[in-house]
Amino acid sequence: MELSHQQLADLYYRLWLIRLFDAAARRLFMENKLRGTTHTYTGQEAVAVGACSVLRPDDYITSTHRGHGHVLAKGGDPRRMMAELLGKATGYCKGKGGSMHIADLDIGVLGANGIVGGGIGIATGAAYSATVRGTDQVAICFFGDGASNQGILMEAGNMAALWRLPIIYLCEENQYAEFSPSRPFMAVEKLEQKAAAFGMPGVTVDGNDLLAVRRVVGEAVARARAGDGPTFVVAQTYRVEGHTVGDPLTYRPPEEAEQWRSPERDPIQRFGRKLVDDFGFTSAELKGLHEQAQQTIDEAIRFAEESPEPEPADLWEDVLA
Amino acid sequence: MRELSYRDALNEALHEEMARDPCVCILGEDVGRYGGVLQITRGLYEKYGEKRVRDTPISEAGFVGIAVGAAMTGLRPVAEIMYIDFSTLAMDQIVNQAAKARYMFGGKARVPLVIRTQGGGGRGNAAQHSQSLEMWYVHTPGLIVIQPSTPYDAKGLLKSAIRNDNPVIFIEHKLLYNTTGPVPEEPYLIPIGVADVKREGSDVTIVATSRMALLALEAAEQLAAKGIQAEVIDPRTLKPLDLSCIIQSVQKTGRLVVVNEAPLTGGFTAEVTARVQRQAFDWLDAPIMQVAGADVPLPYNGRLEMAAIPQVRDIVDAALSVCYREA
């Protein structure tokens, strides 16, 4: 599918939106304005933006504890997200969910998830639901290489393949599983080999190449929509920051992340160069989109900080429908 | 009125709700072609086909997770977990996902999910097929927990559970499927969260859940022969609990026995006891008695198993004791 200049600009803008949202989340956390914990998506932005660029607003995604990027890529409102991070009543979850539980059911975001692999069953259920209701909606289930070792993937993947459900299991191989490298915990040589056990095609893509992600996921989505069943996509990328903000990163050499921050590997800079080299963008245009994203984030922070806290009586709201 | 078995009453509820609402679907092991290990889903696959009546692999976490996602996206799934003991395999899906989604997402999510399962012991199924785990779910905010004791309650409550917009843990009892009772031909619903006075009496209140309600009624017969009129209350819904029905009865009788099949420690009887003493302390004429299961895994041997599960005699003895009468 050909992308217009405006669509390409929007993808670039979204990459920055995610990068800057998480930079802000990190800063706010260090300033003690966030409670609990938060996880940044830095370095993986092209996966979410590339994958969600082929979805319709009524398609579904499930996200992870490292979920800000997926929600923004699907069209989430940065103001309500930031308000949620600050625990405000105007946040997506009225301040009850926080960083790990942002959901926007109106745009098919069935929730970030605090349980590693927690979205796998839900996404598969959304895909099943689409088949029962007779729609052609599809679901993308985002999870990491760490989550690929959770048992529910085996169970849900088997059912998705058996029932030819319209779902893409999108494994982001960011090379780390919580506070350990993921490689020593995988018996298979390549993650896509797991797809064979589920009885579905497995494809590996360079997750830091936005257009490559878009192409591979686009093919998988087309297959799913046509009723041809699920695909297991492995997007190879790198978790540039720690598991959580504040992670001392004692388990990896510091120069490793520096390599992935370099212009050669960084997904935003790679896409920016592509836009200039192949699509006629100017560097001034790119700078403008970057600044626009920064303004959106600044405005989101302002909105969040000015928003009210929930009232004590809200404690009892929404336990049951 | 016609008589139906507990099994047939449940089956009829599913037939009626699937006919009424195309969003109702069934998932579970052997629920389709075979009709369910307990035949509760028989006839549904033939009528509604495999999309709405899904035979799943033996994958409790997987199919319950799928049911949660389906519920969040417009369906009303009824998932059957063959034994409540197997619900442990789906704990993340039930406790972390289904129960939390609404609150955690700020009230936007709706999870109209029913998990049907069988609990309880007494049939020699031993430690991993006999448990009474209802309180695990009662302890989880965001879930509704129902345990019907009669065919009439089973049908009316299952229909209400399917129409409810929250995740419901619907626990049947393995020794009740062949019991029979009156069930009207015309459709009816029983509201969730409303207890039922199964027998009126003035001397002692016996609150008993699931199969224990039937044992309490037997106990009440024996007590009547001794001149004690017991009032038997079946909460039917453990959460939300109809405490006011229990309090009203205690205000009349001044004495309370609470019966639950699950192990005593941290259980239902302790919860009811604590709440009643707080709200009706001035009306109590005797300490509240708890009759509950032994704090042991359920043993296989029949003699041992009966010793681990409350019996009619235990309820009679407890009632006599709160009435300060000799056994």
Interface residues (C-beta under 8 A of the other chain):
Chain A: Y60 T62 G91 Y92 C93 K94 G95 K96 G97 H101 A103 D104 L105 D106 L110 G111 N113 G114 I115 G118 I120 G121 I122 A123 T124 G125 A126 A127 Y128 S129 A130 T131 V132 R133 G151 I152 M154 E155 A156 N158 M159 L162 W163 E317 D318 V319 L320 A321
Chain B: C23 C25 K51 R52 R54 T56 P57 S59 A61 G62 F63 V64 G65 I66 A67 V68 G69 A70 A71 M72 T73 G74 L75 P77 D92 Q93 N96 Q97 A101 R102 Y103 M104 F105 G106 G107 K108 A109 R110 V111 P112 P141 G142 I144 N164 D165 N166
